[in-house]
């Protein structure tokens, strides 16, 4: 099998997160609250969906696991709708006892729970319909039903891109009210890719979810230990085509791609599949492969940029060419900006950061996608 890009990774393809997996799994099986932060494309969602959740289900055969992606939610109703749909999927996968379904049907007075068996697959299909006068099922009510299930068997709630609720008025307080009513040993894992918004939810003393949960960081490929793991992983894939790469060149590749696993996989996939590289991959091959990957994704990047404002494109391009940018409000950066006021630059930076287009790191602001950064350097 070659390098996998663009989808969640199977557990066997997550080569560098053993310690994080073990810690999250220990907390999850112990019924703890966990906050997982990981920059986009670092394997966070893959780890939760394809490693942690299957391990939980393996231990608790009748366990109910709700996984919901909250990216881009725009209202409390949209949060509830995402959770409602995920609850349907969770029930279909867990095959709950008939007594639970009867209780659920009787307790949801204004809703129309419906369970049926697919005649072809034999799998349970479950849906929660709405009466015509209702607009949504409150997520607090669904959490209460998960609580009931947990008291009989075991349950787990996983909410990905949780930080996006911070953009919705009253969502944090309503979520806190729903979560605090759950049993102390019902596992809840929330994760996100926007650390500044997660911090806003969990760090301030007056925040509704202050001091909630145990923090786990999903790292980029920065430590020597994880780089060696990735080096072994790359060479195992390259050996299929009788290619090889030294640890030194692997480190150069990882550095050039901002320590982001998805970007490394993308470039290595090009090297493996293109058939244009000699046996021993060198630094010049790395530069060529990155630029070829940029060309392959050019139309996609142009389509992506077409949805952005002129100001956003200019700020992104300047960060790509001159970053990391330590102070976007500083005179040095503002001199580079063409006809955009300092206040407008600040608003653009905040918008790009809230959308996880850029990240603020120790050395300054950088683009989330290093291949896009290279594209902007070459084409703009």
C-alpha positions in Angstrom: 0.0 0.0 0.0 1.2 3.5 -0.8 0.9 6.7 1.1 -2.6 7.6 2.1 -3.7 11.3 1.7 -7.0 13.1 1.9 -8.8 10.7 4.2 -8.6 9.5 7.8 -5.7 7.0 8.2 -6.3 3.4 9.3 -4.7 2.6 12.7 -1.8 0.7 11.1 -0.9 3.9 9.1 -0.6 6.1 12.2 3.1 5.6 12.7 4.1 8.3 15.2 1.5 8.7 17.9 1.9 5.7 20.2 2.3 7.7 23.4 -0.7 9.9 22.7 -2.8 6.9 21.7 -2.0 5.1 25.0 -2.7 8.2 27.1 -6.0 9.0 25.4 -7.1 5.3 25.5 -6.3 5.0 29.2 -8.4 8.1 30.0 -11.2 7.0 27.6 -11.5 3.5 29.1 -11.4 5.1 32.5 -14.4 7.3 31.9 -12.5 10.6 31.9 -13.1 14.0 30.2 -10.4 14.7 27.6 -9.5 17.7 25.5 -7.4 16.8 22.5 -5.6 19.5 20.5 -3.9 18.9 17.2 -3.1 21.1 14.2 -5.0 20.1 11.0 -3.5 17.2 9.1 -1.5 15.8 12.1 -3.6 12.6 12.6 -5.8 13.8 15.4 -9.2 12.7 13.9 -7.6 9.5 12.4 -6.4 8.6 15.9 -9.8 9.1 17.5 -12.0 7.5 14.8 -9.8 4.6 13.8 -7.9 3.7 17.0 -9.5 5.0 20.2 -13.1 4.4 19.3 -12.6 0.8 18.0 -10.6 0.0 21.2 -13.4 1.3 23.3 -16.0 -0.7 21.4 -13.8 -3.8 21.6 -13.7 -3.6 25.4 -17.4 -2.6 25.8 -19.2 -4.9 23.3 -22.5 -3.2 23.9 -21.0 0.2 24.1 -22.6 3.2 22.4 -20.2 5.7 20.8 -21.4 9.0 19.5 -18.9 10.7 17.2 -19.9 14.2 15.8 -17.9 16.6 13.7 -18.8 20.2 14.7 -16.7 22.0 12.1 -18.5 25.0 10.7 -21.6 24.9 12.9 -23.4 28.2 12.8 -26.1 28.0 15.4 -27.3 26.0 18.4 -29.8 24.3 16.2 -27.1 23.2 13.8 -25.1 21.7 16.7 -28.3 19.8 17.8 -28.8 18.6 14.2 -25.3 17.3 13.9 -25.6 15.5 17.2 -29.1 14.1 16.3 -27.7 12.6 13.1 -24.7 11.2 14.9 -27.0 9.7 17.5 -28.9 7.9 14.8 -25.6 6.4 13.5 -24.5 5.4 17.0 -27.7 3.6 17.7 -27.5 1.8 14.3 -24.0 0.6 15.1 -24.5 -0.4 18.7 -27.7 -2.4 18.1 -29.3 -1.4 21.4 -31.8 -3.6 23.3 -35.5 -3.3 22.4 -36.3 -2.1 25.9 -34.0 0.9 25.4 -35.7 1.7 22.1 -39.1 1.4 23.6 -38.1 3.7 26.5 -36.6 6.2 24.0 -39.8 6.2 21.9 -41.9 6.8 24.9 -39.8 9.5 26.4 -39.3 11.6 23.3 -42.9 12.9 23.1 -42.6 15.3 20.2 -40.2 13.1 18.1 -40.8 10.0 16.0 -38.0 7.5 16.7 -38.2 4.7 14.1 -36.1 1.5 14.1 -36.1 -1.0 11.3 -34.0 -3.9 9.9 -32.4 -3.5 6.5 -33.7 -6.6 4.6 -30.4 -6.9 2.6 -27.7 -6.3 5.2 -29.7 -7.3 8.3 -28.3 -4.1 10.0 -30.4 -2.0 12.3 -31.5 1.4 10.8 -32.5 4.0 13.3 -33.9 7.5 12.7 -35.3 10.3 14.9 -37.9 12.2 12.9 -39.5 15.5 13.9 -43.1 16.6 14.2 -43.8 19.3 11.6 -43.8 22.1 14.2 -40.4 21.2 15.7 -37.2 22.5 14.2 -34.6 20.4 16.1 -34.0 17.9 18.8 -32.1 19.7 21.7 -28.7 18.1 22.1 -29.2 18.2 25.9 -32.1 15.7 25.4 -30.0 13.4 23.3 -27.2 13.5 25.9 -29.8 12.5 28.5 -30.7 9.5 26.3 -27.0 8.6 26.1 -26.8 8.9 29.8 -29.7 6.3 30.2 -27.9 3.9 27.9 -24.6 4.4 29.8 -26.3 3.4 33.0 -27.3 0.1 31.5 -24.1 -0.6 29.4 -21.4 1.9 28.6 -21.3 5.1 26.4 -18.7 7.5 25.0 -19.2 10.9 23.4 -16.5 12.3 21.0 -16.9 15.8 19.5 -14.4 16.8 16.9 -13.6 20.5 15.9 -15.3 21.4 19.2 -13.8 24.9 19.2 -16.3 26.1 16.6 -19.0 26.4 19.2 -17.1 29.3 20.5 -18.4 31.4 17.6 -22.0 30.8 18.6 -23.7 32.9 21.3 -24.7 30.9 24.4 -23.4 27.6 22.9 -20.7 27.2 25.5 -23.0 27.6 28.5 -25.7 25.3 27.0 -23.0 22.7 26.3 -21.7 23.0 29.8 -25.2 22.5 31.2 -25.6 19.4 29.1 -22.2 17.9 29.9 -22.4 18.5 33.7 -25.5 16.3 33.9 -23.7 13.3 32.5 -22.5 10.5 34.8 -19.0 11.1 36.1 -17.7 8.0 34.4 -19.2 8.6 31.0 -16.3 9.2 28.7 -16.3 12.6 26.8 -13.6 13.5 24.4 -13.5 16.8 22.7 -10.9 17.7 20.1 -10.0 20.6 17.9 -7.5 22.2 15.5 -7.7 25.8 16.6 -5.8 26.1 19.8 -6.6 29.8 20.4 -10.4 29.1 20.3 -10.1 26.0 22.5 -8.1 28.1 25.0 -10.9 30.6 25.0 -13.4 27.9 25.9 -11.4 26.1 28.6 -8.7 28.4 30.0 -10.3 31.6 31.4 -11.4 31.3 35.0 -14.8 32.7 34.0 -15.3 30.5 31.0 -18.3 28.1 31.2 -16.0 25.1 30.7 -13.0 26.4 32.7 -10.8 23.6 34.0 -12.9 21.0 32.2 -11.0 17.9 31.1 -7.4 16.7 30.8 -5.4 18.2 27.9 -3.6 16.0 25.4 -1.5 17.6 22.6 -1.1 15.8 19.2 2.3 17.0 18.1 3.7 17.7 14.6 6.7 15.6 13.5 9.2 17.5 15.6 10.9 15.3 18.1 13.8 13.0 17.1 11.8 10.0 18.3 8.9 10.7 16.0 11.1 11.7 13.1 12.9 8.3 13.3 9.5 6.6 13.4 8.4 8.5 10.3 11.7 7.8 8.6 11.2 4.1 9.1 7.6 4.4 7.8 8.7 6.3 4.6 11.4 3.8 3.8 8.9 0.9 4.2 6.7 2.5 1.6 9.6 3.4 -0.7 11.0 -0.1 -0.6 8.0 -1.2 -2.8 9.7 0.7 -5.7 13.3 0.0 -4.6 13.7 3.6 -3.4 15.4 4.7 -0.2 15.9 7.9 1.8 18.5 8.7 4.5 17.5 10.0 7.9 19.2 13.3 7.1 17.2 13.8 3.9 14.0 12.7 5.7 14.7 15.5 8.3 15.2 18.0 5.5 11.9 16.9 3.9 10.0 17.2 7.2 11.5 20.6 7.9 10.6 21.8 4.4 6.9 20.8 5.0 6.5 22.4 8.4 6.5 19.0 10.3 3.0 18.3 9.0 2.3 14.5 8.4 -0.3 15.0 5.6 2.1 17.2 3.6 4.9 14.7 4.0 2.6 11.9 2.9 1.5 14.0 -0.1 5.1 14.6 -1.4 6.2 11.1 -0.6 3.2 9.7 -2.5 4.4 11.7 -5.6 7.9 10.3 -5.2 6.6 6.8 -4.9 4.1 6.9 -7.7 5.7 9.1 -10.3 8.6 6.7 -11.3 11.0 9.6 -12.1 13.3 9.3 -9.1 16.5 7.3 -8.8 17.0 4.7 -6.0 18.5 7.1 -3.4 16.3 10.2 -2.7 18.4 13.3 -2.2 17.7 16.9 -1.3 17.3 18.0 -4.9 14.7 15.3 -5.3 12.9 16.7 -2.4 12.7 20.2 -3.9 11.6 18.7 -7.2 8.9 16.6 -5.6 7.5 19.5 -3.5 7.3 21.7 -6.6 5.7 18.8 -8.6 3.2 18.4 -5.8 2.5 22.1 -6.1 1.8 21.8 -9.8 -0.5 18.8 -9.3 -2.6 20.8 -6.9 -2.5 24.1 -8.7 -6.1 24.1 -10.0 -7.3 23.1 -6.5 -5.4 26.0 -4.9 -6.8 28.4 -7.5 -10.3 27.3 -6.8 -9.6 27.7 -3.0 -8.2 31.2 -3.4 -11.1 32.3 -5.7 -13.4 32.1 -2.6 -11.1 34.5 -0.7 -11.0 38.3 -0.7 -8.1 40.2 -2.3 -6.9 41.2 1.1 -6.9 37.7 2.5 -4.9 36.4 -0.5 -2.4 39.2 -0.1 -1.9 38.6 3.6 -1.6 34.8 3.0 0.9 35.4 0.3 3.0 37.7 2.4 3.0 35.2 5.3 4.0 32.5 2.9 6.9 34.5 1.4 8.1 36.3 4.5 6.9 34.1 7.4 7.0 33.2 10.2 5.5 36.7 10.9 6.0 37.5 14.6 3.9 40.6 14.6 1.3 41.2 11.9 0.5 44.6 13.4 4.2 45.6 13.4 5.7 48.2 11.1 7.9 45.7 9.3 4.9 43.6 8.1 2.6 46.5 7.5 5.1 48.0 5.1 4.7 44.9 2.9 0.9 45.2 2.7 -0.5 47.0 -0.3 -3.3 49.5 0.5 -4.7 47.6 3.5 -5.2 49.5 6.7 -3.6 48.1 9.9 -7.1 47.5 11.4 -8.1 45.6 8.2 -4.9 43.5 8.4 -5.7 42.6 12.0 -9.3 41.5 11.1 -8.0 39.4 8.2 -5.4 37.7 10.5 -8.1 36.9 13.0 -10.4 35.6 10.3 -7.7 33.4 8.8 -6.7 32.1 12.2 -10.3 31.3 13.1 -10.6 29.3 9.9 -7.4 27.5 10.6 -5.8 28.8 7.4 -2.9 30.1 9.5 -1.5 29.2 12.9 0.3 31.3 15.5 3.4 29.4 16.7 6.3 30.2 18.9 8.2 31.7 15.9 5.2 33.5 14.5 2.3 33.1 12.1 2.7 30.4 9.4 0.3 28.9 6.8 -1.4 25.7 7.9 -0.7 24.0 4.6 3.0 24.1 3.6 2.3 23.0 0.1 -0.1 25.9 -0.4 2.6 28.2 1.1 5.1 26.9 -1.6 2.4 27.5 -4.3 2.0 31.1 -3.2 5.8 31.6 -3.1 6.1 30.3 -6.7 2.9 31.6 -8.3 2.0 34.9 -6.7 
